[in-house]
């Protein structure tokens, strides 16, 4: 159990069908799905045109590196590659790495025409399945699998950055000192209880609607939610609500599913089997540039958060994301990515053993109605494996 203090307005986008547990983890205000209005953002160093479907924030590109002409032509043949973010242009895993790669010209160097669009993870799955977008940020591996099963969609996770669940259970200070003390209480939820939290409670013998109740919360403000007298607490995201509550000086404590060995994932980038089959080289090089962006973002979290804020503001900041919130978000997630990547593995590698453990744990908690599904075709680790050298660094074609 983790003890914290807390603060200000919130977020955590309610998962529409599966209770998303990743990148659409929320903002400092109610989320908005408006993504098309253009805006201009100006900084002391550069002025860029930014829209939700955007080339914004790429002032650092000075030219295309000299990659092999055949490789360049093959990548260009893929046409425009549309990427959909998981929650606005937040400084979050599977979003900020793409923003950094775009900003620093890594896609251009590989002759990839990449278009960025602000979106939400739960809105992304049908668009990628229909090839209206080619890559997108997903809330978790389980969320990708769940949509694929329910809609007979051949979606493939090609990057998994966080090897733990991003969700946690936030509990009022002084209440329910142990998980068992949650029996007979009511937990507030945004949409549904998040998967890792549900699996953690189930591990302790607590079943929803039998041992505890859930009620829908109105809005996305954690300081308002924690003051509701009829609930003991609510699930939130480690990189969001705890920071807001801390900044507001509100006391609370958390039950982290990871402390109970509940597996999970966040920072997932997925595509369609069709795009992988049609453009394997372009898909691999998209992952290559993105993993280079991720390495940069982990090495310098402050610079990465600043890049995300440039995109956020260029898109009109419809979700009222704050510099403090985005700094906390990425510092938290970058730390989790680094600490949960198994020794000797490249960052972002889909690990079959961990992914299967996640699916099995969630199936045991009743999240998958028909038991644990097969994941054999739901991920492809070969793209990440191909872009790292023996030294653990992202390789770059000459």
C-alpha positions in Angstrom: 0.0 0.0 0.0 1.4 3.4 -1.0 0.7 6.5 1.0 0.5 9.8 -0.8 -0.8 13.4 -0.5 -2.9 15.0 -3.2 -4.4 17.9 -5.5 -6.3 19.7 -8.4 -8.7 19.0 -11.2 -8.5 15.9 -13.1 -9.1 13.4 -15.7 -8.9 9.8 -16.6 -11.0 9.1 -19.7 -13.7 6.6 -19.0 -13.1 3.5 -21.1 -16.1 3.1 -23.3 -16.1 -0.7 -23.5 -13.2 -2.3 -21.7 -12.1 0.3 -19.1 -9.0 1.6 -20.9 -5.9 1.4 -18.7 -3.3 3.3 -20.5 -2.6 6.4 -22.5 -6.1 8.0 -22.3 -5.5 8.3 -18.6 -6.9 11.7 -18.4 -6.3 15.4 -18.1 -6.8 18.3 -15.8 -10.4 18.8 -17.0 -13.2 17.0 -18.8 -12.0 15.3 -22.0 -13.0 16.5 -25.4 -13.0 14.5 -28.6 -12.7 17.6 -30.8 -9.6 17.2 -32.8 -9.9 19.0 -36.0 -9.7 22.7 -35.3 -6.4 24.2 -36.4 -4.5 26.6 -34.1 -1.1 28.3 -34.0 1.3 28.1 -31.2 4.3 30.4 -30.7 7.3 29.9 -28.5 10.4 31.9 -28.1 12.3 29.7 -30.5 9.9 28.7 -33.2 6.4 29.2 -34.6 4.6 26.2 -36.0 1.3 25.5 -37.5 -0.5 22.8 -35.5 -3.7 20.8 -36.0 -5.0 17.5 -34.6 -4.1 16.0 -38.0 -0.7 17.6 -37.6 2.9 18.2 -38.8 3.2 20.6 -35.9 6.3 20.8 -33.8 8.9 19.7 -36.3 11.3 22.7 -36.4 14.4 20.6 -35.9 14.3 18.7 -39.2 17.0 20.0 -41.5 17.0 17.4 -44.2 16.6 13.7 -45.1 19.5 11.5 -44.2 20.9 9.4 -47.0 19.3 6.1 -46.6 19.3 3.5 -49.4 17.3 4.7 -52.4 15.4 1.4 -52.7 14.5 1.4 -49.0 13.4 5.0 -49.3 11.2 4.2 -52.3 9.7 1.2 -50.5 8.8 3.3 -47.5 7.3 6.1 -49.7 5.1 3.5 -51.4 3.3 3.1 -48.1 1.8 6.6 -48.6 0.6 8.7 -45.7 0.9 6.7 -42.4 -1.8 8.1 -40.0 -1.0 7.7 -36.3 -3.8 8.2 -33.7 -2.8 9.1 -30.2 -4.4 7.6 -27.1 -5.3 10.8 -25.3 -4.9 14.1 -27.0 -1.1 14.8 -27.5 -0.4 14.0 -23.8 3.1 13.3 -22.6 2.3 9.6 -22.2 3.8 6.3 -23.3 3.0 5.4 -26.9 2.2 9.1 -27.6 5.2 11.2 -26.5 7.7 8.9 -28.2 5.9 9.4 -31.5 5.8 13.2 -30.9 9.5 13.3 -30.2 10.3 11.2 -33.3 8.1 13.5 -35.4 9.6 16.7 -33.9 13.2 15.5 -34.5 12.6 14.4 -38.0 13.2 10.7 -37.5 10.3 9.6 -39.7 11.4 12.0 -42.5 14.9 10.5 -42.4 13.4 7.2 -43.2 11.2 8.5 -46.0 8.0 8.0 -44.0 5.1 10.4 -44.4 3.6 10.3 -40.9 0.5 12.3 -40.0 -0.4 12.7 -36.4 -4.0 12.9 -35.1 -5.2 13.5 -31.6 -7.6 10.8 -30.5 -8.6 8.4 -27.6 -7.5 4.8 -27.3 -11.1 3.4 -27.3 -11.9 5.3 -30.5 -8.8 4.0 -32.3 -9.5 0.3 -32.7 -12.2 0.4 -35.4 -10.2 3.1 -37.3 -7.1 0.9 -37.5 -9.1 -2.2 -38.2 -10.7 -0.4 -41.2 -7.2 0.9 -42.3 -8.4 4.5 -41.9 -5.3 4.8 -39.7 -2.2 2.6 -39.7 -0.8 2.9 -36.2 -2.4 4.0 -32.9 -1.9 4.1 -29.2 -3.9 1.5 -27.2 -4.8 1.6 -23.5 -3.3 -1.8 -22.8 -2.5 -5.1 -24.5 -5.7 -6.6 -23.1 -7.7 -3.7 -24.5 -6.3 -4.4 -28.0 -7.1 -8.1 -27.6 -10.6 -7.5 -26.3 -11.6 -5.3 -29.2 -10.2 -7.8 -31.7 -12.2 -10.6 -30.2 -15.5 -8.8 -30.0 -15.2 -7.3 -33.5 -13.3 -10.0 -35.4 -10.5 -7.5 -36.1 -7.0 -8.6 -36.9 -5.1 -6.1 -34.8 -1.5 -6.5 -33.8 0.4 -4.9 -30.9 4.0 -4.2 -32.2 5.2 -2.1 -29.2 4.5 -2.6 -25.5 6.5 0.0 -23.5 5.2 -0.5 -19.9 5.3 -4.0 -18.5 2.9 -3.2 -15.6 -0.7 -1.9 -15.3 -0.9 1.9 -15.2 -4.0 1.9 -12.9 -4.1 2.0 -9.1 -6.9 2.2 -6.5 -7.0 5.6 -4.7 -8.5 5.4 -1.2 -9.5 8.1 1.2 -7.0 8.8 3.9 -7.7 6.8 7.1 -10.2 4.4 5.4 -9.7 0.7 4.4 -6.1 0.2 5.6 -6.0 -3.2 4.0 -7.6 -4.5 0.8 -9.8 -6.9 2.8 -11.2 -3.8 4.5 -12.8 -2.9 1.2 -15.4 -5.6 1.6 -18.8 -4.1 1.8 -17.7 -0.7 0.5 -18.6 1.2 -2.6 -16.0 2.2 -5.2 -16.5 5.0 -7.7 -15.7 4.3 -11.3 -15.5 6.1 -14.6 -17.2 3.8 -17.0 -16.0 0.5 -15.5 -13.6 -0.5 -12.8 -10.1 -0.7 -14.4 -8.7 -4.2 -15.2 -5.7 -4.4 -12.9 -7.7 -3.1 -9.9 -10.5 -5.6 -10.6 -8.0 -8.4 -10.8 -6.3 -7.3 -7.6 -9.5 -7.2 -5.7 -10.5 -10.6 -7.1 -7.2 -12.0 -5.9 -8.2 -11.0 -2.4 -11.6 -12.7 -2.8 -13.5 -9.5 -3.5 -15.9 -9.8 -6.4 -17.7 -6.8 -7.9 -21.5 -6.7 -7.1 -21.0 -9.4 -4.4 -18.3 -8.2 -2.0 -18.2 -4.5 -3.1 -20.3 -2.2 -5.2 -19.4 0.3 -7.9 -21.1 3.5 -8.9 -20.5 5.8 -11.8 -18.8 9.0 -11.0 -19.8 12.3 -12.5 -17.0 14.2 -14.2 -13.3 13.8 -14.0 -12.1 15.8 -11.0 -10.3 13.6 -8.4 -10.5 16.3 -5.7 -14.3 16.2 -6.1 -14.5 12.4 -6.2 -12.4 11.9 -3.1 -14.9 14.1 -1.2 -17.9 12.0 -2.1 -19.1 10.5 1.3 -20.7 7.4 -0.2 -17.5 6.0 -1.8 -14.3 4.7 -0.3 -12.2 5.6 -3.3 -11.8 5.1 -7.0 -9.4 3.7 -9.6 -7.1 6.2 -11.2 -3.9 6.3 -13.2 -0.5 6.3 -11.5 0.7 9.1 -13.8 -2.3 11.3 -13.4 -4.7 11.5 -10.4 -2.1 11.0 -7.7 -0.2 14.0 -9.0 -3.3 16.1 -9.1 -4.2 15.1 -5.5 -0.7 15.7 -4.3 -0.6 19.2 -5.9 -3.9 20.0 -4.2 -2.6 18.8 -0.8 -5.4 16.2 -0.4 -4.3 13.1 1.7 -5.0 9.6 0.3 -3.4 6.2 0.0 -3.3 3.7 -2.8 -3.4 0.0 -3.4 -1.2 -0.7 -6.4 -2.0 -3.9 -8.2 1.7 -4.3 -9.1 2.4 -4.7 -5.4 0.1 -7.7 -5.5 1.9 -9.2 -8.6 -1.0 -8.4 -10.9 0.4 -8.2 -14.4 -0.5 -5.5 -16.9 0.7 -3.2 -19.7 0.6 0.3 -21.0 2.1 2.3 -23.8 0.9 -0.1 -26.5 1.3 0.8 -30.2 -0.7 -1.4 -32.6 -1.4 -1.7 -36.3 -3.5 -4.0 -38.5 -2.3 -7.3 -39.9 -3.2 -5.9 -43.4 -0.7 -3.0 -43.1 2.0 -5.3 -41.7 1.6 -7.6 -44.6 1.4 -4.9 -47.2 4.2 -2.7 -46.0 6.6 -4.7 -43.7 9.6 -2.4 -44.2 7.6 0.8 -43.6 6.1 -0.8 -40.5 9.5 -1.7 -39.2 10.9 1.7 -39.8 8.0 3.4 -38.2 8.8 1.4 -35.1 12.5 2.2 -35.5 11.9 5.9 -35.5 9.4 5.7 -32.6 11.8 3.7 -30.5 14.5 6.3 -31.1 12.0 8.9 -30.0 11.3 6.8 -26.9 15.0 6.6 -26.1 15.2 10.4 -26.4 12.1 10.9 -24.2 13.4 8.7 -21.4 16.8 10.3 -21.5 15.4 13.8 -21.2 11.8 13.7 -19.8 11.7 17.5 -19.5 12.4 18.1 -23.2 9.9 15.4 -24.1 7.2 16.9 -22.0 7.9 20.3 -23.6 7.5 18.8 -27.1 4.1 17.3 -26.0 3.0 20.6 -24.6 3.8 22.2 -27.9 1.6 19.8 -29.7 -1.1 20.1 -27.0 -1.2 23.8 -27.3 -1.1 23.7 -31.1 -4.2 21.6 -31.0 -6.0 24.2 -28.9 -5.6 22.1 -25.6 -9.3 21.0 -25.5 -8.6 19.0 -22.4 -6.9 21.7 -20.4 -3.7 19.8 -19.9 -1.2 21.6 -17.7 2.6 21.8 -17.8 2.7 20.4 -14.2 0.4 17.6 -15.1 2.3 16.6 -18.3 5.7 16.8 -16.5 4.4 14.5 -13.8 2.7 12.2 -16.3 5.8 11.5 -18.4 8.3 11.4 -15.5 6.1 8.8 -13.8 5.6 6.7 -17.0 9.2 7.0 -18.1 10.2 5.6 -14.7 7.8 2.8 -14.9 8.9 1.9 -18.4 12.6 1.8 -17.3 11.9 -0.1 -14.0 9.6 -2.8 -15.6 11.7 -3.6 -18.7 13.2 -7.0 -18.0 17.0 -7.0 -17.9 18.6 -7.7 -21.3 15.4 -6.8 -23.2 15.1 -3.8 -25.5 12.6 -1.2 -24.4 9.2 -1.6 -26.0 9.5 -5.3 -26.8 6.2 -7.3 -26.6 7.1 -10.1 -24.1 4.9 -13.1 -24.8 5.2 -14.5 -21.3 4.2 -11.2 -19.7 1.4 -10.6 -22.1 0.0 -14.1 -21.6 0.2 -13.6 -17.8 -1.8 -10.4 -18.2 -4.5 -12.1 -20.2 -4.7 -15.0 -17.8 -5.0 -12.8 -14.7 -7.7 -10.7 -16.3 -9.6 -13.8 -17.5 -9.5 -15.2 -13.9 -11.1 -11.9 -12.8 -13.9 -12.3 -15.3 -12.8 -9.6 -17.6 -12.8 -11.9 -20.6 -16.3 -13.6 -20.7 -15.2 -16.8 -22.4 -11.9 -17.4 -20.6 -8.4 -16.5 -21.6 -8.2 -16.0 -25.4 -5.3 -17.0 -27.6 -2.8 -14.2 -28.2 -0.8 -16.0 -30.9 -1.7 -13.5 -33.6 -2.3 -10.4 -31.3 1.3 -9.3 -31.1 4.4 -9.2 -33.2 7.7 -8.8 -31.4 9.8 -9.0 -34.6 9.6 -5.3 -35.4 11.1 -4.1 -32.1 13.7 -7.0 -32.2 14.8 -5.9 -35.6 15.5 -2.2 -34.8 17.9 -2.7 -31.9 21.5 -3.6 -32.1 23.5 -5.9 -29.9 24.4 -2.9 -27.7 20.8 -2.2 -26.9 20.7 0.9 -29.0 18.3 1.6 -31.9 20.1 1.0 -35.2 19.8 3.4 -38.1 20.1 2.4 -41.8 22.6 4.3 -43.8 
